[in-house]
Amino acid sequence: MTTRPEDRDIDVMDVRTLVPAERHRRIFELVGSLVAGEAFILVNDHDPKPLYYQLEAEYPEQFSWDYLERGPEVWRVEIGKRAEAA
């Protein structure tokens, strides 16, 4: 059975209101604070794929990245720390 994000208690970080210079810093802080099995939903006004590559470089194979919505105005991505990364 697949658990949908709306069926569980999960933090949402909407970065659309943040200035671009603050976005990645805040996201990296949150990613760095995740414990194994935890996740959050990132909401953005553009495809955050470059962030995926940055996270993969910083935390190789330690997180999951699942698109929940792919624009054209809003992108939602569930980012989680893999259990095996602990």
trRosetta pair geometry for C-beta under 8 A, 3 or more apart (Angstrom, degrees):
i j d omega theta_ij theta_ji phi_ij phi_ji
3 7 5.4 -130 -168 77 78 124
3 8 5.6 40 162 -28 126 124
4 7 4.7 91 61 -1 79 107
4 8 7.8 169 84 4 46 86
5 8 6.6 -81 -152 47 35 89
5 10 5.3 -74 -158 40 89 149
5 41 5.9 79 -167 -67 153 129
5 68 6.4 -33 9 -105 142 148
5 78 5.8 -154 -77 -85 132 131
10 39 5.9 -20 -142 88 120 89
10 40 6.3 166 172 -120 89 40
10 41 6.0 82 125 -18 119 98
10 78 7.5 -17 169 -130 154 106
11 30 7.7 -146 107 -157 142 128
11 40 4.2 -34 79 -120 96 103
11 41 7.2 -171 98 25 49 70
12 40 6.8 171 -90 -176 21 86
12 41 4.7 -21 -113 66 74 103
12 43 6.2 27 -180 -16 100 116
13 26 7.1 175 -168 133 133 112
13 27 6.8 151 118 -100 153 73
13 30 6.0 -105 -59 -37 153 173
13 40 5.6 45 -7 148 103 132
13 41 7.1 176 26 84 65 50
13 42 5.5 -20 70 -109 99 61
13 43 6.9 -174 91 22 46 77
14 17 6.7 46 119 8 98 97
14 43 4.1 -18 -110 65 73 122
15 18 4.8 -52 -163 30 71 120
15 22 8.0 -171 -153 100 100 88
15 23 4.5 81 -179 -130 136 97
15 26 6.8 165 -108 74 109 129
15 27 6.8 -27 -69 -58 146 105
15 42 6.8 -6 -2 -163 113 88
15 43 6.8 168 19 77 66 62
15 44 5.6 -3 58 -97 105 79
16 43 6.4 -53 -20 120 105 93
16 44 6.4 157 -67 -142 79 32
16 45 4.8 101 -119 -40 100 104
16 74 7.9 -46 -67 -117 141 86
18 22 4.5 -117 177 84 114 117
18 23 5.1 146 96 -76 126 72
18 26 6.5 -110 -127 14 168 148
19 22 5.1 82 61 8 78 106
19 23 7.6 -133 93 -29 40 84
20 23 5.6 -39 -150 2 39 119
21 25 7.7 14 147 -2 59 118
22 25 5.8 -73 -158 46 44 111
22 26 5.7 35 156 -20 82 113
23 26 6.2 -70 -154 38 23 105
23 27 6.2 16 158 -15 65 112
23 44 7.8 73 -156 -116 136 108
24 27 5.5 -56 -142 40 34 111
24 28 6.0 33 160 -19 69 107
24 51 6.6 -161 -110 -113 92 100
24 54 7.0 -23 -146 108 125 165
25 28 6.0 -57 -146 38 26 108
25 29 6.5 30 153 -22 62 105
26 29 5.6 -51 -151 31 32 115
26 30 6.6 28 153 -15 64 105
27 30 5.8 -58 -153 38 32 108
27 31 6.2 31 152 -18 68 107
27 42 6.6 32 -122 -112 117 128
27 51 6.5 -26 118 -154 162 135
28 31 5.6 -51 -140 39 34 112
28 32 6.0 37 158 -21 65 109
28 55 7.8 -164 -102 -95 78 82
28 58 7.3 -18 -132 106 111 173
29 32 5.8 -60 -149 38 25 112
29 33 6.5 18 155 -16 62 111
30 33 5.9 -63 -149 37 31 108
30 34 7.1 49 151 -42 63 92
30 40 6.0 -48 160 26 131 158
31 34 5.9 -38 -160 1 36 116
31 55 6.3 -128 -147 -127 166 115
31 59 6.9 -140 153 -7 123 152
31 63 6.7 -31 -153 -88 111 153
31 79 6.5 -55 -99 138 100 133
31 81 7.6 137 -165 -67 67 97
34 38 4.4 -160 -157 81 88 114
34 39 7.2 47 -138 -83 135 29
34 40 7.4 -127 -86 -9 117 100
34 63 7.7 83 69 -109 152 108
34 80 7.0 177 -170 -158 151 45
34 81 4.0 165 121 -21 123 125
35 38 5.1 78 54 -5 65 124
35 81 6.6 -166 109 67 16 146
35 86 7.3 38 -178 -106 71 111
36 81 5.5 -106 -105 116 36 109
36 82 7.0 -29 -141 106 82 36
36 83 4.7 83 175 -126 111 47
36 84 7.9 145 -140 11 122 20
36 85 6.2 178 -104 64 93 79
36 86 3.5 -40 -51 -58 141 119
37 80 7.4 -30 180 180 19 116
37 81 6.9 -27 17 79 27 86
37 83 5.2 41 -62 -83 84 89
38 80 6.4 -173 102 -147 38 82
38 81 5.7 23 56 31 77 105
39 64 7.1 -37 -104 60 121 110
39 78 5.4 26 166 178 132 95
39 79 6.3 168 -155 87 81 38
39 80 3.1 -38 -91 -89 102 99
39 81 7.3 -158 -76 13 60 59
40 78 7.4 180 92 -148 28 59
40 79 6.0 -14 60 60 74 87
40 80 7.6 155 13 -82 48 61
41 68 6.7 -22 -137 13 115 149
41 76 5.7 -1 -178 -171 110 98
41 77 7.0 156 -156 77 60 36
41 78 5.3 -34 -97 -94 74 67
41 79 7.7 148 -107 16 23 72
42 48 6.3 -35 122 12 139 167
42 51 7.9 -140 158 103 168 158
42 75 7.9 -7 109 111 90 90
42 76 7.0 161 81 -152 52 46
42 77 4.7 -12 56 59 103 91
42 78 7.8 -179 16 -86 74 18
42 79 5.8 39 -16 -5 114 117
43 74 6.4 -19 -164 -166 92 103
43 75 7.3 155 -154 82 43 53
43 76 5.3 -10 -100 -101 73 79
44 47 7.7 127 94 -106 126 5
44 48 4.9 113 22 -51 164 111
44 74 7.5 138 73 -158 40 55
44 75 4.8 -22 64 63 90 102
44 76 8.0 170 21 -79 68 36
44 77 7.6 -1 10 8 112 105
45 73 7.1 -37 -147 177 72 56
45 74 6.9 -41 -108 -103 48 52
45 75 7.5 -73 11 18 1 90
46 71 7.6 22 -137 -89 35 123
46 75 6.6 -22 110 2 16 130
47 70 7.2 24 -101 -153 99 79
47 71 6.5 -53 -60 -35 85 129
47 75 5.5 144 -98 -82 44 158
48 51 4.2 -23 170 26 97 126
48 52 6.7 116 119 -28 80 83
48 75 6.1 -176 -5 105 88 141
48 77 6.0 -108 50 4 125 145
49 52 5.2 -41 -156 20 44 119
49 53 7.1 41 152 -15 67 97
50 53 5.8 -52 -157 34 41 110
50 54 6.6 41 147 -18 68 104
51 54 5.5 -54 -149 38 37 113
51 55 6.1 36 154 -18 70 105
52 55 5.9 -58 -148 38 28 109
52 56 6.2 27 154 -19 64 109
52 65 5.4 68 -123 -141 109 164
53 56 5.6 -52 -143 37 31 113
53 57 6.4 33 155 -20 63 105
54 57 5.8 -56 -151 34 30 111
54 58 6.3 18 155 -9 65 111
55 58 5.8 -63 -144 45 31 104
55 59 5.7 -30 176 40 72 103
55 63 6.0 -55 156 48 126 142
55 65 7.6 143 77 -73 142 124
55 79 7.4 -110 -135 -148 170 131
56 59 7.1 -72 -117 68 20 64
56 60 6.1 52 179 -109 62 54
56 61 7.6 53 -146 -42 82 45
56 63 8.0 -120 -83 49 59 100
57 60 7.2 10 -134 -68 15 82
59 62 4.0 -90 165 51 100 125
59 63 5.6 57 107 -12 132 107
59 85 7.4 32 177 -154 108 142
61 82 7.5 -39 154 23 64 151
61 85 7.4 -180 116 -89 66 103
62 81 6.4 -18 153 -146 86 77
62 82 5.9 -146 -172 31 37 102
62 85 3.7 99 -146 -129 80 140
63 79 5.9 6 171 -175 128 85
63 80 6.2 160 -161 82 77 39
63 81 5.5 -46 -103 -100 78 46
63 82 6.3 -152 -100 -15 19 85
63 85 7.1 6 -56 -38 50 165
64 78 7.2 -9 107 112 104 90
64 79 7.0 168 81 -153 61 37
64 80 4.4 0 45 55 105 95
64 81 7.9 -100 10 -26 80 5
64 82 6.0 117 -37 -69 88 85
65 77 6.2 -12 -164 -178 76 119
65 78 7.8 157 -153 81 28 56
65 79 5.9 5 -103 -107 65 74
66 77 6.7 150 75 -162 41 66
66 78 4.6 -12 62 56 99 101
66 80 7.9 7 9 7 106 106
67 70 5.3 26 177 -66 137 98
67 75 7.3 -62 -139 -165 97 91
67 76 7.4 105 -166 82 57 58
67 77 5.6 -37 -101 -104 51 79
68 76 4.1 -53 69 103 107 106
68 77 6.6 -175 11 -94 85 22
68 78 5.8 83 -39 -23 115 94
69 74 5.9 3 118 107 135 92
69 75 6.1 -176 95 -144 80 32
69 76 4.0 53 32 26 102 101
70 75 6.1 23 -126 -119 37 85
71 74 6.6 167 -106 57 41 31
71 75 5.4 -10 -52 -67 77 85
81 85 5.6 -115 180 66 84 135
81 86 7.6 90 142 -64 115 78
82 85 4.4 102 67 -13 87 106
83 86 6.2 -33 -174 -4 45 114
